[in-house]
C-alpha cells in the first residue's frame, strides 16, 4: 500500500519508527511506516507528523550551532594540529546549523517543522531567515539579507558534487517568517532561464 507521507512544497515527509538499540544494525534508517501500520494505529498522516515532531526522543537528537561556534571549533582544531601555519577566516554572515548530535539519527530536515526549534531559530536570527538542506544532513540557516539565488547555486553545487539529485534532497531555498511559516522561494525556474540564456 502507499506509504503515508505529507507533501510540503518540494519536501515529502515520510515516517519511520526508530528503535535505538537496533539503529547500528539497521544502518540508522529505522522502520518505514506503512499504510497498514497507520490504519492499525487509527491515525492519519497529520496526526503522525504531529506525534513525530514532538516526540521527546526525536527532539533530543538535534543541536543548534551558530556559525561562530562551528568556526571556533574548526579554528581550535587547526591550531592544535597545525599551530599558526594557516589563517582561518571567520564567517562573513550570522547563521545557524541545525544538526544531529554525534551517533544520532541523521535526518534533520523535519526538525524545521517543530515549532519550538523554529522559535529558537527566530530568536537566534532575530526574526525571519532563509534555510537550505545540505548533503551533510543538516539544515543551514542564514539571515534574510543573504542572496537567495547565490545560496541556491551554492547548495545545488554542493549536492551535485556529492551526487545527490533533487529527487533525494531539496535544492530549494526556504523562507521562514512567524506569520507565514516556511515557504519555498521559487528561484530555480529563474536560474534555469538565466543559464539557458547564457548557453546560447
Secondary structure, DSSP 8 states (H G I E B T S, - for coil): ----EEEETTEEEE-EE--GGGTTTTTT--EE--HHHHHHTT--HHHHHHHHHT-HHHHHTEEEEEHHHHHHHHHHHHHHHHTTSS-----SS-EEEEEE-TTS----GGGGG-HHHHHHHHHHHTS-EEEEE-TTS-EEEEETTS-HHHHHHHHHHHHHHTT--TTTS---EEEEETTTEEEEE--HHHHHHHHHHHH-
